[in-house]
Each structure stands twice: as C-alpha cells, then as structure tokens.
C-alpha cells in the first residue's frame, strides 16, 4: 500500500488541486448501504464542497450483489481510480479476508445523483417523471434528505403547512391531474379530525428534477417546462435538445475544396435561433424550419493526434435534433445522430469497426473525446497495443490521463496492424462526448468513412431487435458488453445461439440482410449494425427501451454531387402498427416497400416497415397515439458512398 501511495501521490495531489478549483459547489449523491440496486436508494446527502459521488458493489456471503452509495473525497476517488486501472483494467477486485465478502467495484462520478448508475448498475428508469424531494415534514424544503422518482404523469409538489402554530413543508410526487395542481390553492383552515391544519402562503407543482426545493408564494398551477413541445415527452429524455457538442473525426482524405462538414438540424417550430461556438469564434443567426443545414469550416476536422481544440457547441432556443454529415467529394461519407449535452455521461466503452486492411494498411481505427466543460479529467484505458498519437507503444490495458478544457478534443488513431480499439474504456469526472469510427471502412469497392456518436454506458440496454436492411448485400452485428461474463442470446431465421463474453471485448455476427435478429443480454450491451453494399456504413441499434414516442423529422444529404438512394426502416410492436404514418415533405404517405413481422426473445411480435425518402425531401415518422414507441434507422447508398444512423432514441 505504501508503494501505491508513493507512486500516485504527486499526480493525485496535482489533479486534486486542479479539480477543487472547479468543484466549489456541493452536489447531491445517493446515500445508502446494502441496497440491491443504487436506484432503490431513497435518501441522498449534500456532499462537502469538492466531493464526488461514489458507488461500491460487493458480493455477500450468499453470493448476492449489493451496493453502497454515498460521497467520497476527490483525493480518495483519484487514488481509488488509479488503483482500479492499475490492477484490473477497470474494476478493483479484492478478496476481503475473513468476512466472506468480495469487493467488486468502486466507481466515482461528479454530478447530482450520478451514482444511481455506478458500477454498471441500471440507473433510474428511462421512462419516468421527475426526481422530487419526498418528506412529510421539514422545517425548510431544502432540508429534506429523502427523494422519490415519480412515475410518468406525476409532478413534484411542495406545500407550506401551518399546524398548532408551527410552520413546516410537505414535499412529494403528485399526479399532474391532482386538484392541488390543477386548481388555484385556497388558504382556508381545513378540519382533519380534531386538528386544525392551515395551508400556508405557498403551493407549487412543477416538472423538473428537484424543482420542489423551494416554495414561493404563488397562485399558479403546474409550472410549464422551459421548452414548449408538441409531444408529451420532456426533452431531457429524448434525442432532442437545445445544446449539442459536435466533433468531426478524420475522413479518408483531407482536401478542403472537396471536403464538407455539416450539421443537419430539424425542428418542429416555425423558426429557431441558433448559436455556433468554437474556440475561434461564435456566430448567431435565425433559421426557418423544418430543416436547417449548417456548414462547418473543414478545418474543424480532427486530424491532430492527441489534444486539440476542435469541439463545436450548437445552442438553440427550441428543441431540435442534430445529424452530423462528413463527406469527401461525396465518395466517402458518414452521418451520426448527436446526443444532447444533457444526455452525455462519464463512462464510455468504445465501439468501432475494422478498416480497409488491403488497400490502405496505414489507416486504422480512431475515436475522439470532447469536453463541453473546463477542467475535465479523462482516463482512457486502451484495448489495443499502440496508438499513433504517442511516441511510445501503449500496452493493452494502459491508461492515459488527460485534462481537457471546454471545446478541447483528444484524438486517438491506430495503424491497421495495431488491433481493434473496440473495448477501450473512457472514464471522466464530468460529462464528455465520444465519437468513434475509422477513416476507411472495409468495403467491396473501396473506402467509406464511418463515425458514430456513442451513448454513455449508463444509457445502454439489454434487449434489441435488429431490422432487415433493404438494398444491402450483407451485414455484421457487433455486440460490445459492459462487463465480463455477459451472456448474450441471438435469434434469427437460421440462428439460435448464446455467447458468453468473458475475456473478449466484443463479438461479430455475420447476418443475412433480408432477415431480422433478436438479441437479449443479461447485462447492458452496445449493438452496432454494419451495413455492406458497394461500401460499408455503421449505425447504432437502439435497444427496445430506447424506442421513442416523439415525432421524427428526417433530413437527407443535399447539395451533393452524388445522388443517394435513401431508406427509412421503422421497428415497432406489431400491435401498434395501426396509427403509424410515414409522410413526405408535402404530407403525402410514403409508399411502403414492405412489412416484415418477427418475434423478439420474449416472444413479442415486432414489425419492420421500410420506405424510401428521396428527392431532397424532409420526411416524417409519427404515431397517432403519443404513448406508442418506435425506432427509426435511416440509411442511404450512392455509387461511391453510403451512410447510416439511428434517427431517434429515448435516453
């Protein structure tokens, strides 16, 4: 232990000093012992200034995995993380002698209640209402240390109560239709048995997390959300948002005259105000909907190995979705769905795909980490033995630590012979963005760039349905586990197999492009679909709990020299097909190319509906029932390039 402290004392003290300059405000962390999942902890604590949230998992003498959650000093977190990476590539595994307890994992994070998803646990439900204070009595709402995760359709409530001359506050979740929220408060005495209870001079219902920490005098009912939407789902639970962090990793070649970087923005409002911020400048302008193409300077391409400042922040005054388009002479193209900044996380596992190893042996795989916030400490544990951003060889399991400021990026790229970056782990103390891919994917007729915006591990799922891809010749499903010893079952027309991933970072499954596949894993996994036609593209496959009920607008590559044949494939439960509409820019129904039913691993039937969206149209997918969820994958082929991306996600 003395050796460990001596080895890490200087960097730990240095990073602690740097981080304490940033973390001057206290955060809320779940605080419980011996819970079966962190999300079942109903108490929290205000941590001392500069502390982080911590999750510890262990197995008791009965073999049951339990969790402790709370606060931990930043210095202890850094020491713990250092020990974790040094000893086991990610998790600290120690046998505590004499107690029959196996310590499995210690993981720190920084952000309110971030330890709800620590150590690979499930986190709060994705379909939920706000997180609210929940105390029957407290002298001040902010003194309450208990919380409740509201159901959908519920809101936070805070109310002042006068009883026996004492004033206290009640906080809880309430149905949005409760008379307390839908009618004006009446401050008259109310007899309850023999007690006289008088409402005080405030009552509030609101929809945001922890919004019931204060009680202001008001005669209003439920406070509106900050963004007006035409759907029932809050923006922080969807692929739509108001702030986005973009990065463009290097394409096959860098030649600005034929090089295009573009953010394709879609929104339901008539107009939107847009701000584009880089390290070099900031510009603002207005745009009319439903689509706006924002051209980005080609010099923002990330080509420098290691650290640079190539991040781009897009800010809007209304909820939008953002697709990033990167093309070289329309011969090597990629598109990805950007996640809102509020959906970013602190723990990632890289997924990418093999490059063209025959024609371009000097080109390998790559990924970039981007920082939306200053003084972000990022630990990168490589899954391959070398990357070209460093002058010395990096072993499998070697951890690189960097500190990034706002708009900074850190780029890693390998040679073809240097192995696969899939499985590389990224852990940060503040939310970051990660984009992975390669310059030149392995396709039948040459290079095509691929890039994917990765979701944090806390957003991964366990049940997937992979649709057939019309127009492709074959495909590959790549599955990446979040933990070792993950059991994965894959079902297809001619496939029924269970895989156990213990010491492997991923599995690849060759697929028939006309067939669908069902996947179930006993721990969260990430699933990619590699689509092969003349060239190769890659898309993230949403898990079934990431299906969204929000209307989707689909905008395609325009002003390009090559014409793309653009497709939409919608995955939806068969019982919900009625009411689904696919329309073109003029409101006419798109011609459906086919409808294929298939069962998932639990026996529930899904239907896959394909259609074309061409002629530079903005197409839409929506359902008449706003509670019905579905998934949309968009892809396209031209003579020289192809692309693919998921058009919607519930996060």
C-alpha positions as CSV (number, residue, x, y, z in Angstrom):
1,X,0.0,0.0,0.0
2,X,2.9,2.4,0.7
3,X,4.2,1.8,-2.8
4,X,0.8,2.7,-4.2
5,X,0.6,5.9,-2.3
6,X,4.1,6.9,-3.2
7,X,3.5,6.1,-6.8
8,X,0.4,8.1,-7.2
9,X,0.8,10.9,-4.6
10,X,2.1,13.6,-6.9
11,X,-0.4,13.2,-9.8
12,X,-3.2,12.7,-7.3
13,X,-2.4,15.9,-5.4
14,X,-1.9,17.8,-8.6
15,X,-5.3,16.7,-10.1
16,X,-7.0,17.3,-6.8
17,X,-5.8,20.9,-6.8
18,X,-6.9,21.4,-10.4
19,X,-10.3,19.9,-9.8
20,X,-11.0,21.7,-6.5
21,X,-10.7,24.9,-8.4
22,X,-13.7,23.8,-10.4
23,X,-15.7,21.9,-7.9
24,X,-16.6,24.6,-5.4
25,X,-20.3,23.8,-5.3
26,X,-21.7,20.8,-3.4
27,X,-23.6,18.1,-5.2
28,X,-26.3,15.6,-4.2
29,X,-25.4,12.0,-4.0
30,X,-27.5,8.9,-3.2
31,X,-26.6,7.7,0.3
32,X,-27.5,4.1,1.3
33,X,-25.9,0.9,2.4
34,X,-26.7,-2.7,1.3
35,X,-29.2,-1.9,-1.5
36,X,-29.9,-4.3,-4.3
37,X,-29.5,-1.5,-6.9
38,X,-28.4,2.1,-6.3
39,X,-31.6,3.4,-7.9
40,X,-33.6,1.8,-5.0
41,X,-31.9,4.2,-2.5
42,X,-34.4,6.8,-1.4
43,X,-32.1,9.0,0.6
44,X,-29.4,11.4,-0.5
45,X,-26.9,13.8,1.0
46,X,-25.4,17.1,0.2
47,X,-21.7,16.3,-0.2
48,X,-19.0,18.6,1.1
49,X,-17.6,21.0,-1.5
50,X,-15.4,19.2,-3.9
51,X,-16.5,15.7,-3.1
52,X,-17.8,13.3,-5.7
53,X,-20.5,10.6,-5.6
54,X,-19.3,7.0,-5.2
55,X,-20.8,3.6,-5.8
56,X,-19.3,0.4,-4.3
57,X,-20.5,-3.0,-5.2
58,X,-19.8,-6.3,-3.4
59,X,-21.0,-9.8,-3.1
60,X,-22.1,-11.0,0.3
61,X,-21.7,-14.5,1.8
62,X,-24.8,-15.7,-0.1
63,X,-23.4,-14.6,-3.4
64,X,-25.8,-11.7,-3.7
65,X,-24.5,-8.5,-5.3
66,X,-25.3,-5.4,-3.2
67,X,-24.3,-1.7,-3.3
68,X,-23.2,1.1,-1.0
69,X,-23.6,4.6,-2.3
70,X,-22.6,8.0,-0.9
71,X,-20.0,10.7,-1.0
72,X,-16.2,10.4,-1.3
73,X,-13.4,13.0,-1.2
74,X,-11.9,13.8,-4.6
75,X,-8.5,12.6,-3.5
76,X,-9.8,9.2,-2.4
77,X,-11.6,8.9,-5.7
78,X,-8.4,9.6,-7.7
79,X,-6.5,7.1,-5.6
80,X,-9.2,4.5,-6.0
81,X,-9.5,5.1,-9.8
82,X,-5.7,4.8,-10.1
83,X,-5.7,1.5,-8.2
84,X,-8.6,0.2,-10.3
85,X,-6.9,0.8,-13.6
86,X,-3.5,-0.4,-12.4
87,X,-4.8,-3.7,-11.1
88,X,-7.6,-4.9,-13.3
89,X,-8.1,-2.7,-16.4
90,X,-11.3,-1.3,-15.0
91,X,-12.7,-2.8,-11.8
92,X,-11.0,-3.1,-8.4
93,X,-11.4,-6.7,-7.4
94,X,-10.2,-7.5,-3.9
95,X,-10.9,-10.5,-1.6
96,X,-11.5,-9.2,1.9
97,X,-10.1,-12.0,4.0
98,X,-12.2,-13.3,6.9
99,X,-15.5,-11.6,6.0
100,X,-16.7,-13.8,3.1
101,X,-17.3,-10.6,1.1
102,X,-16.0,-10.0,-2.4
103,X,-15.4,-6.3,-3.2
104,X,-16.3,-6.0,-6.9
105,X,-16.2,-2.3,-7.9
106,X,-15.6,1.2,-6.6
107,X,-16.6,4.0,-9.1
108,X,-16.7,7.8,-8.6
109,X,-18.6,10.3,-10.6
110,X,-19.4,14.0,-10.4
111,X,-23.0,15.3,-10.8
112,X,-26.2,15.2,-8.9
113,X,-27.3,11.6,-8.2
114,X,-24.8,10.2,-10.8
115,X,-24.1,7.2,-8.6
116,X,-27.6,5.9,-9.4
117,X,-25.8,4.2,-12.4
118,X,-22.4,3.4,-10.9
119,X,-20.5,0.2,-11.3
120,X,-22.5,-0.9,-14.3
121,X,-25.9,-0.7,-12.5
122,X,-29.1,0.1,-14.3
123,X,-29.7,3.7,-13.1
124,X,-33.0,5.3,-12.9
125,X,-35.8,4.2,-15.2
126,X,-35.7,5.8,-18.6
127,X,-39.5,6.2,-18.6
128,X,-40.1,8.3,-15.5
129,X,-41.3,11.5,-14.2
130,X,-39.1,14.0,-12.3
131,X,-37.0,13.2,-9.2
132,X,-38.5,15.0,-6.3
133,X,-38.0,15.7,-2.6
134,X,-40.3,13.4,-0.6
135,X,-40.7,14.4,3.1
136,X,-43.9,14.6,5.0
137,X,-42.5,17.3,7.3
138,X,-39.4,19.5,7.1
139,X,-38.6,23.0,8.5
140,X,-37.5,24.0,5.1
141,X,-37.9,22.1,1.8
142,X,-34.2,22.2,1.2
143,X,-33.6,20.3,4.5
144,X,-35.4,17.2,3.1
145,X,-33.0,14.4,2.5
146,X,-35.4,11.8,1.0
147,X,-36.3,11.6,-2.7
148,X,-38.8,9.8,-4.9
149,X,-38.6,9.0,-8.6
150,X,-42.0,10.0,-9.9
151,X,-43.9,7.9,-12.4
152,X,-44.8,9.3,-15.8
153,X,-47.7,11.6,-15.4
154,X,-46.6,12.8,-12.0
155,X,-45.0,16.1,-10.9
156,X,-43.1,17.4,-8.0
157,X,-45.1,19.1,-5.2
158,X,-44.2,21.4,-2.3
159,X,-46.6,23.0,0.1
160,X,-46.4,25.1,3.3
161,X,-48.5,23.8,6.2
162,X,-49.5,25.5,9.5
163,X,-50.3,23.2,12.3
164,X,-50.6,24.1,16.1
165,X,-48.8,27.3,15.3
166,X,-45.9,25.5,13.7
167,X,-44.9,26.0,10.0
168,X,-43.4,23.1,8.0
169,X,-43.4,21.9,4.5
170,X,-44.6,18.8,2.7
171,X,-42.9,17.5,-0.5
172,X,-43.8,14.6,-2.7
173,X,-44.8,13.4,-6.1
174,X,-48.4,14.0,-7.2
175,X,-50.5,13.1,-10.2
176,X,-50.4,16.1,-12.6
177,X,-54.2,15.9,-12.6
178,X,-54.4,16.3,-8.8
179,X,-56.7,19.1,-7.6
180,X,-53.7,20.6,-5.8
181,X,-52.0,21.1,-9.2
182,X,-54.9,21.9,-11.4
183,X,-56.8,24.4,-9.2
184,X,-55.8,27.6,-7.5
185,X,-54.7,27.0,-3.9
186,X,-57.2,28.0,-1.2
187,X,-55.6,29.2,2.0
188,X,-58.5,28.5,4.4
189,X,-58.4,26.3,7.5
190,X,-59.3,22.6,6.9
191,X,-60.5,20.4,9.7
192,X,-58.8,17.0,9.8
193,X,-60.2,15.1,12.8
194,X,-59.6,17.3,15.8
195,X,-56.6,19.0,14.3
196,X,-56.7,22.4,12.6
197,X,-54.4,22.4,9.6
198,X,-54.0,25.5,7.6
199,X,-52.3,25.7,4.2
200,X,-49.6,28.3,4.2
201,X,-48.9,31.0,1.7
202,X,-47.4,28.8,-1.0
203,X,-48.1,25.7,-3.0
204,X,-46.2,24.6,-6.1
205,X,-46.3,21.8,-8.7
206,X,-43.5,21.6,-11.2
207,X,-42.0,19.1,-13.7
208,X,-38.2,19.4,-13.4
209,X,-35.8,17.3,-11.2
210,X,-35.6,18.7,-7.7
211,X,-37.8,21.6,-8.5
212,X,-39.6,21.4,-5.2
213,X,-36.7,22.6,-3.1
214,X,-38.3,26.0,-2.6
215,X,-41.8,27.2,-2.0
216,X,-42.6,30.6,-3.5
217,X,-45.9,32.4,-2.9
218,X,-47.9,31.7,-6.0
219,X,-51.4,31.1,-7.2
220,X,-50.3,29.3,-10.3
221,X,-50.9,25.6,-11.1
222,X,-48.3,23.3,-12.7
223,X,-45.4,25.3,-13.9
224,X,-44.7,24.9,-17.6
225,X,-41.5,23.3,-18.8
226,X,-38.8,25.6,-20.2
227,X,-39.3,24.4,-23.7
228,X,-42.7,24.2,-25.4
229,X,-43.1,20.8,-27.2
230,X,-45.9,19.3,-29.2
231,X,-45.3,15.9,-27.6
232,X,-45.7,14.5,-24.1
233,X,-42.0,13.6,-23.6
234,X,-39.6,16.0,-21.9
235,X,-36.5,16.9,-24.0
236,X,-34.1,15.6,-21.4
237,X,-35.5,12.1,-22.1
238,X,-35.1,12.2,-25.8
239,X,-32.7,12.6,-28.8
240,X,-33.9,16.2,-29.0
241,X,-32.4,19.0,-27.0
242,X,-31.1,22.6,-27.0
243,X,-27.4,22.2,-26.6
244,X,-25.1,19.8,-28.6
245,X,-21.4,19.1,-28.7
246,X,-20.1,18.0,-32.1
247,X,-16.8,16.6,-33.4
248,X,-15.8,15.5,-36.9
249,X,-13.1,12.8,-36.9
250,X,-10.8,12.5,-39.9
251,X,-12.3,11.2,-43.1
252,X,-10.4,9.2,-45.8
253,X,-8.6,12.2,-47.1
254,X,-8.4,15.9,-46.1
255,X,-8.7,18.1,-49.1
256,X,-10.9,21.2,-48.3
257,X,-12.1,22.0,-51.8
258,X,-14.0,18.7,-51.8
259,X,-14.5,18.3,-48.1
260,X,-17.8,19.1,-46.4
261,X,-18.7,19.1,-42.7
262,X,-22.4,19.9,-42.0
263,X,-24.8,19.9,-39.1
264,X,-28.3,19.0,-40.3
265,X,-30.9,20.4,-37.9
266,X,-34.6,19.5,-37.8
267,X,-37.2,21.1,-35.6
268,X,-41.0,21.3,-35.3
269,X,-41.2,25.0,-34.5
270,X,-41.5,27.5,-37.4
271,X,-38.3,29.3,-36.5
272,X,-35.2,28.7,-34.4
273,X,-32.4,30.9,-33.0
274,X,-29.0,29.2,-33.4
275,X,-25.6,29.9,-32.0
276,X,-22.4,28.1,-33.2
277,X,-19.5,28.3,-30.8
278,X,-15.9,27.1,-31.4
279,X,-12.6,28.1,-29.8
280,X,-12.1,30.5,-32.6
281,X,-15.4,32.4,-32.9
282,X,-19.1,32.4,-32.1
283,X,-21.9,33.2,-34.5
284,X,-25.7,33.6,-34.1
285,X,-28.5,33.5,-36.6
286,X,-32.1,32.6,-37.1
287,X,-33.5,29.8,-39.3
288,X,-36.9,28.7,-40.5
289,X,-37.9,25.1,-40.3
290,X,-38.3,22.3,-40.6
291,X,-34.7,21.8,-41.7
292,X,-31.5,23.9,-41.5
293,X,-28.1,22.9,-42.9
294,X,-25.2,24.5,-41.0
295,X,-21.9,24.2,-42.9
296,X,-18.9,23.9,-40.7
297,X,-15.4,25.0,-41.6
298,X,-13.5,22.0,-43.0
299,X,-10.5,22.9,-40.8
300,X,-12.5,21.8,-37.8
301,X,-11.8,18.2,-38.8
302,X,-9.9,16.5,-36.0
303,X,-6.6,15.3,-37.7
304,X,-4.1,16.1,-34.9
305,X,-3.2,13.0,-32.8
306,X,-3.7,13.8,-29.1
307,X,-5.1,17.1,-27.8
308,X,-6.5,19.9,-29.9
309,X,-9.5,22.4,-29.7
310,X,-11.8,21.1,-32.4
311,X,-15.1,20.9,-30.4
312,X,-18.2,22.7,-31.7
313,X,-21.2,23.6,-29.4
314,X,-24.6,24.3,-31.0
315,X,-27.2,26.1,-28.9
316,X,-30.8,26.6,-29.8
317,X,-33.9,28.3,-28.3
318,X,-36.1,25.3,-29.1
319,X,-35.8,21.5,-29.0
320,X,-34.1,20.2,-32.1
321,X,-32.4,17.0,-33.4
322,X,-28.9,17.2,-35.0
323,X,-27.3,15.0,-37.6
324,X,-23.6,15.4,-38.4
325,X,-22.6,14.8,-42.1
326,X,-19.0,14.4,-43.1
327,X,-18.1,13.7,-46.8
328,X,-15.0,13.9,-49.0
329,X,-16.1,14.5,-52.6
330,X,-19.2,12.5,-51.9
331,X,-17.0,9.4,-52.2
332,X,-16.5,8.7,-48.5
333,X,-19.4,9.8,-46.3
334,X,-20.7,9.3,-42.7
335,X,-23.7,10.6,-40.7
336,X,-24.4,10.3,-37.0
337,X,-27.1,11.3,-34.6
338,X,-25.7,13.7,-32.0
339,X,-26.9,13.4,-28.4
340,X,-28.0,16.5,-26.4
341,X,-25.3,17.6,-23.9
342,X,-27.7,16.8,-21.0
343,X,-27.6,13.1,-22.1
344,X,-23.8,12.8,-22.1
345,X,-22.1,10.7,-19.4
346,X,-18.9,10.0,-17.6
347,X,-18.3,6.3,-18.6
348,X,-18.0,5.0,-22.1
349,X,-16.7,1.9,-23.9
350,X,-15.6,2.5,-27.5
351,X,-17.1,0.6,-30.4
352,X,-15.9,0.9,-33.9
353,X,-15.2,-1.4,-36.9
354,X,-12.3,-2.7,-38.9
355,X,-10.7,-0.5,-41.6
356,X,-9.8,-1.5,-45.2
357,X,-6.7,-3.6,-44.4
358,X,-5.7,-4.5,-48.0
359,X,-5.7,-1.2,-49.9
360,X,-4.7,1.2,-47.1
361,X,-2.6,-0.5,-44.4
362,X,-1.6,2.8,-42.9
363,X,-5.1,3.7,-42.0
364,X,-6.6,2.3,-38.8
365,X,-9.4,3.0,-36.3
366,X,-10.0,6.1,-34.3
367,X,-12.0,7.9,-31.7
368,X,-12.2,11.4,-30.2
369,X,-13.2,12.6,-26.7
370,X,-14.6,16.1,-26.4
371,X,-15.1,18.3,-23.4
372,X,-18.1,20.6,-23.0
373,X,-16.8,21.8,-19.6
374,X,-13.5,23.2,-18.3
375,X,-11.0,21.1,-16.2
376,X,-12.4,17.7,-17.3
377,X,-10.1,14.8,-16.2
378,X,-10.4,11.9,-18.7
379,X,-8.9,8.4,-18.2
380,X,-8.6,6.3,-21.3
381,X,-7.8,2.6,-20.9
382,X,-6.7,1.2,-24.3
383,X,-7.8,-2.1,-25.6
384,X,-5.1,-2.2,-28.3
385,X,-1.3,-2.2,-28.0
386,X,-0.4,1.0,-29.8
387,X,-1.9,4.4,-31.0
388,X,-0.2,6.9,-33.3
389,X,-0.7,9.9,-31.0
390,X,2.1,8.8,-28.7
391,X,5.8,8.2,-29.4
392,X,5.9,5.0,-27.3
393,X,4.0,1.8,-27.6
394,X,0.9,1.7,-25.4
395,X,0.1,-1.8,-23.9
396,X,-3.3,-3.4,-23.8
397,X,-4.8,-2.0,-20.6
398,X,-2.5,1.1,-20.4
399,X,-4.3,4.1,-19.0
400,X,-3.8,7.6,-20.5
401,X,-4.9,10.5,-18.3
402,X,-5.6,14.0,-19.9
403,X,-7.2,17.2,-18.6
404,X,-9.4,18.9,-21.2
405,X,-10.9,22.4,-21.1
406,X,-14.2,23.4,-22.8
407,X,-14.1,22.7,-26.5
408,X,-10.9,20.6,-26.3
409,X,-10.7,17.3,-28.0
410,X,-8.4,14.3,-27.6
411,X,-7.9,12.1,-30.7
412,X,-6.5,8.5,-30.9
413,X,-5.9,6.7,-34.1
414,X,-4.2,3.3,-34.8
415,X,-2.5,1.6,-37.6
416,X,-4.3,-1.3,-39.3
417,X,-1.9,-3.7,-37.7
418,X,-2.3,-2.3,-34.2
419,X,-5.5,-4.1,-33.3
420,X,-9.1,-3.1,-32.6
421,X,-10.0,-0.1,-30.4
422,X,-13.3,-1.6,-29.6
423,X,-13.4,-2.2,-25.8
424,X,-11.3,0.9,-24.9
425,X,-12.8,2.4,-21.7
426,X,-13.2,6.1,-21.1
427,X,-14.0,7.4,-17.6
428,X,-14.2,11.2,-16.8
429,X,-15.1,13.3,-13.9
430,X,-17.5,15.4,-15.9
431,X,-19.7,14.5,-18.9
432,X,-17.9,14.2,-22.2
433,X,-18.8,13.4,-25.8
434,X,-17.2,10.4,-27.7
435,X,-17.2,9.9,-31.5
436,X,-15.6,6.7,-32.9
437,X,-15.1,5.2,-36.3
438,X,-12.4,4.9,-38.9
439,X,-11.2,6.8,-42.0
440,X,-11.7,4.0,-44.4
441,X,-14.0,1.1,-43.6
442,X,-13.6,-2.3,-45.2
443,X,-16.0,-2.5,-48.2
444,X,-16.2,-4.4,-51.5
445,X,-15.3,-1.4,-53.7
446,X,-13.1,0.8,-51.6
447,X,-13.1,3.4,-48.8
448,X,-16.0,4.8,-46.9
449,X,-15.7,6.8,-43.7
450,X,-17.7,5.7,-40.7
451,X,-18.4,7.7,-37.5
452,X,-20.8,7.1,-34.6
453,X,-21.7,9.3,-31.6
454,X,-21.5,6.9,-28.6
455,X,-24.0,6.8,-25.8
456,X,-22.6,6.5,-22.2
457,X,-22.7,3.1,-20.6
458,X,-25.5,4.3,-18.3
459,X,-27.7,4.6,-21.4
460,X,-27.1,1.0,-22.8
461,X,-29.8,-1.6,-23.0
462,X,-30.2,-5.4,-22.8
463,X,-33.0,-6.2,-25.4
464,X,-32.7,-5.4,-29.1
465,X,-34.4,-6.1,-32.3
466,X,-32.3,-5.6,-35.5
467,X,-34.3,-4.8,-38.6
468,X,-33.6,-6.2,-42.1
469,X,-31.8,-3.7,-44.3
470,X,-33.3,-3.4,-47.8
471,X,-30.8,-2.8,-50.6
472,X,-27.8,-4.1,-48.7
473,X,-25.9,-7.3,-49.6
474,X,-24.9,-8.4,-46.1
475,X,-24.3,-7.1,-42.7
476,X,-22.4,-7.6,-39.4
477,X,-23.8,-7.2,-35.9
478,X,-21.1,-6.1,-33.4
479,X,-22.1,-6.6,-29.8
480,X,-20.0,-4.9,-27.0
481,X,-20.5,-5.9,-23.3
482,X,-20.3,-3.5,-20.4
483,X,-19.0,-6.2,-18.0
484,X,-17.2,-9.5,-18.3
485,X,-19.2,-12.8,-18.2
486,X,-22.1,-11.3,-20.1
487,X,-24.4,-13.9,-21.6
488,X,-25.9,-12.9,-25.0
489,X,-28.6,-14.7,-26.9
490,X,-29.1,-14.0,-30.6
491,X,-32.0,-15.3,-32.5
492,X,-32.5,-15.2,-36.3
493,X,-34.2,-17.2,-39.0
494,X,-31.3,-19.7,-39.1
495,X,-29.6,-18.7,-35.8
496,X,-30.2,-19.5,-32.2
497,X,-27.1,-19.2,-30.1
498,X,-26.0,-17.9,-26.7
499,X,-22.5,-16.4,-26.4
500,X,-20.6,-15.8,-23.1
501,X,-18.2,-12.9,-23.2
502,X,-15.5,-13.3,-20.6
503,X,-12.2,-12.1,-21.9
504,X,-13.3,-10.8,-25.2
505,X,-14.2,-7.2,-25.9
506,X,-16.9,-7.9,-28.5
507,X,-18.4,-10.5,-30.9
508,X,-19.2,-10.1,-34.6
509,X,-22.1,-12.0,-36.1
510,X,-22.5,-12.2,-39.9
511,X,-26.1,-11.5,-40.9
512,X,-28.4,-12.0,-43.8
513,X,-29.6,-8.5,-44.9
514,X,-33.1,-9.7,-45.6
515,X,-33.6,-11.1,-42.0
516,X,-34.2,-9.6,-38.6
517,X,-32.4,-10.6,-35.4
518,X,-33.4,-10.5,-31.8
519,X,-30.8,-10.0,-29.0
520,X,-31.0,-10.4,-25.3
521,X,-28.1,-9.8,-22.8
522,X,-28.1,-10.3,-19.0
523,X,-26.0,-7.1,-18.6
524,X,-26.2,-3.9,-20.7
525,X,-24.6,-4.1,-24.1
526,X,-24.0,-1.8,-27.1
527,X,-25.1,-3.1,-30.5
528,X,-23.9,-1.8,-33.9
529,X,-25.1,-2.9,-37.3
530,X,-22.5,-2.7,-40.1
531,X,-24.3,-2.4,-43.4
532,X,-22.5,-3.6,-46.6
533,X,-23.5,-2.7,-50.1
534,X,-20.8,-1.4,-52.5
535,X,-19.2,0.2,-49.5
536,X,-19.7,-0.1,-45.7
537,X,-21.5,2.0,-43.2
538,X,-22.3,1.6,-39.5
539,X,-25.3,2.6,-37.3
540,X,-26.1,2.2,-33.6
541,X,-29.0,-0.1,-33.0
542,X,-31.4,1.3,-30.3
543,X,-32.4,-1.1,-27.5
544,X,-36.2,-1.6,-27.2
545,X,-36.3,0.6,-24.1
546,X,-34.7,3.3,-26.2
547,X,-37.6,3.4,-28.6
548,X,-39.1,6.9,-28.7
549,X,-42.7,8.2,-29.0
550,X,-41.6,11.6,-30.3
551,X,-42.3,12.5,-34.0
552,X,-39.2,12.2,-36.1
553,X,-38.2,14.5,-38.9
554,X,-35.7,13.0,-41.4
555,X,-33.5,15.3,-43.5
556,X,-31.1,13.8,-46.0
557,X,-27.8,14.8,-47.6
558,X,-28.5,17.6,-50.1
559,X,-26.4,19.8,-52.4
560,X,-24.2,16.8,-53.1
561,X,-22.7,15.7,-56.4
562,X,-23.8,12.1,-55.9
563,X,-27.4,11.1,-55.7
564,X,-28.2,8.9,-52.7
565,X,-31.0,6.3,-52.6
566,X,-32.3,7.0,-49.1
567,X,-34.2,4.5,-47.0
568,X,-36.2,4.5,-43.7
569,X,-36.8,1.4,-41.7
570,X,-39.2,1.6,-38.7
571,X,-39.2,-1.0,-36.0
572,X,-42.5,-1.1,-34.0
573,X,-44.5,-3.6,-32.0
574,X,-47.0,-5.3,-34.3
575,X,-49.9,-4.4,-32.1
576,X,-49.1,-0.7,-32.6
577,X,-48.7,-0.6,-36.4
578,X,-52.1,1.0,-36.9
579,X,-51.7,4.7,-36.4
580,X,-48.2,4.9,-37.7
581,X,-47.6,7.4,-40.5
582,X,-44.6,7.9,-42.8
583,X,-45.0,11.1,-44.9
584,X,-43.1,13.2,-47.3
585,X,-42.5,16.9,-47.1
586,X,-45.9,17.6,-48.6
587,X,-47.9,15.4,-46.2
588,X,-48.4,12.5,-48.6
589,X,-47.9,9.0,-47.3
590,X,-44.6,7.4,-48.4
591,X,-45.0,4.2,-50.4
592,X,-44.2,1.3,-48.1
593,X,-41.7,-1.2,-49.6
594,X,-42.6,-4.0,-47.4
595,X,-43.7,-5.0,-43.9
596,X,-41.9,-7.9,-42.1
597,X,-43.0,-9.4,-38.8
598,X,-40.6,-11.0,-36.3
599,X,-40.5,-12.2,-32.7
600,X,-38.1,-10.9,-30.1
601,X,-36.5,-13.2,-27.5
602,X,-39.5,-12.9,-25.2
603,X,-42.0,-13.8,-27.9
604,X,-43.4,-10.3,-28.6
605,X,-44.0,-9.6,-32.2
606,X,-42.4,-6.6,-33.9
607,X,-43.0,-5.3,-37.5
608,X,-40.3,-3.7,-39.7
609,X,-41.7,-1.2,-42.2
610,X,-39.4,0.2,-45.0
611,X,-39.8,3.2,-47.2
612,X,-37.8,5.5,-49.5
613,X,-37.3,9.2,-48.7
614,X,-35.8,10.8,-51.8
615,X,-35.8,13.9,-53.9
616,X,-34.3,16.1,-51.2
617,X,-37.3,15.7,-49.0
618,X,-37.8,16.1,-45.3
619,X,-39.8,13.1,-44.3
620,X,-41.6,12.4,-41.1
621,X,-42.5,9.4,-38.9
622,X,-45.0,9.7,-36.2
623,X,-47.8,7.8,-34.4
624,X,-51.3,9.0,-33.7
625,X,-51.1,7.6,-30.2
626,X,-48.4,9.7,-28.4
627,X,-47.6,6.9,-26.0
628,X,-46.6,4.4,-28.7
629,X,-42.8,4.0,-29.1
630,X,-40.9,3.0,-32.2
631,X,-37.3,3.1,-33.7
632,X,-36.2,4.7,-36.9
633,X,-33.0,3.9,-38.7
634,X,-32.1,5.9,-41.8
635,X,-29.5,4.8,-44.4
636,X,-28.6,5.6,-48.0
637,X,-26.4,4.4,-50.9
638,X,-24.8,6.2,-53.8
639,X,-22.5,4.9,-56.4
640,X,-19.5,6.0,-54.4
641,X,-20.6,6.3,-50.7
642,X,-23.1,5.2,-48.1
643,X,-24.3,6.3,-44.6
644,X,-26.5,5.0,-41.8
645,X,-27.7,6.4,-38.4
646,X,-30.4,6.0,-35.8
647,X,-32.9,8.9,-36.3
648,X,-34.4,8.7,-32.8
649,X,-33.5,7.5,-29.3
650,X,-35.1,7.7,-25.9
651,X,-32.3,8.3,-23.4
